[in-house]
Amino acid sequence: MNAQPNAQTMKPATAAKKLGVYLDATPEDFRSGTVSRAELNALQTDPPEWLRTLRREGPHPRPVVAAKLGVSISGLARGGVTEALTTAQIDALKTEAPEWLLRERAVQEEVRKETARIKAKKAEKDQAA
C-alpha cells in the first residue's frame, strides 16, 4: 500500500487502529508501506477479504476485545488479558464468565451510571442558569 508522494499518508499502525484491526495480523504489504487517506477510505468503504476476515474472526486489538467483553482496557489487564484475542476466544470467555470478567463488567456498569448521573446533573445546572 504505497501512497503517492504528495498524498497525506499515515503509518500502518495508525491505519490499523482506525480500521479496528490488530496490526500484526494484517498482510505484510499493509504493514511495510504507508497508507494514504484515500486508501484508508477505500478500505473502509469496500474492505478486501483479509480485512473482512480480520474484523469477523480476529485476532482483535485490545480496545476491540474490551468492547466485545463489555469492560475497560484496564479491566482486561487486571484480568490478565494482555494479548490480542480471536472472536472464538472472546466467545469462550463470555461463556466461561470468569470472576474477573463479571467483576470488571460490574465496574464498567458503575462507571457508565456515574457518567450518566454527572451528565444529567450538568444538563440540569446548565438549564437552570
N, C-alpha and C positions, 0 to 999 in steps of 0.2 A: 504494500500500500504506500507507494512513494508519491508524494504530492508534488504539484507544480511548485517551482521555487518561489513564486510571488504570492502563493495562496497562504492563508493563515493555517498553520499546522499545529498539531499537539502531539505530545509523546504518546506512545501506545498505552501506557499506564493510565493516562488521563482519559483516553478514548474508551478503554475498557471500563473504567469507573462510570463514565457517562452511559455506557451501554448496559451496565449492571452485570458484567461477567468477570470471571476470575482470569486475570491476565495470563497466568501460566498455562491455562487450558486453551488459549487461543492458538491459531495456526502460527507457524514460525514467520511467515511473511507479514503477518499483522504485528507481531512483537518486534521485528527487526527494522521496521520503517517508521515513518511518521504518517499521521492521518490528518487530512485536510478537513475543514468544516464541511465541505461538500461531500467528501467520502463518508464522514460520520452521519450526515443527514441521509445519505443513500443507504447506509447500513441500518439506520433506524426505520426508514420507511419501507424498505424492501430487503429484510435481512436474508443473508445467504443461509444455506442449510446448516453450516457449522455454528452460526450464531443462534439459530432457532433451537438446535440440539442443546447447546450450552445453556440457554435460558430455560429449557424444559427439564433437562436431566442433571445439569451441573457438571463439574463442581461449581458451587456458588461462592462468591466472596462473603466475608463475614457480615457486612451490612444486610445482604440479602438473606443469609441464614438467620440472622437476628429477627428480621421482619417476618420471615416464614414461621418462626417459632414463637413470635409474639413477645420477645424480650429485647433488652438493650444489648449493644455490643459489649458493654462492661459485664452484663449478666452472662453472656457467653463465656467470657474469660473467667468469671467466678465459677462457672460450671465446668471449666476445664476444656472448653472447645476453643482451640486456637488455630485450627486448620480449616481450609475450605471443605464444605460437605456437599455430597451429591443429594439430589432430591430423595433418593431411596434412604439415605442415612438420616435425612431430616424427618421423613415419614416414620422411620423406625424410632427416632427419639420421641416423636409425638405419641406413638403407640405405647412405648415403654413408660412415658411420663415420669422420668426420674424426679426425685425430690427437689433437686436444684432447679429443674425446669419449672415445676409448679411454684416454687418459691419466687423465682425470677419473674414469672408471669404475674404473680400477685403484686410484686414490687412495681412492675410496669403499669399495672392497672391503677395502683395508688398514685403513681406519677401522673397518669392521664387525668384522674379525678381532680388532683390538686391543680393541674394546669387549667382545667376547665373552670374550677372554682375561682382561680385568680383572674382568668379572662372575664368571667361573668361579673366579678367584683369591680374590675376596671371599667367594664362597659357601663355598669350601674353608676359608678363615680363620674364617668365622662358625661353620662346622660343628665345627672343632677347638676353638673357645672354649667 
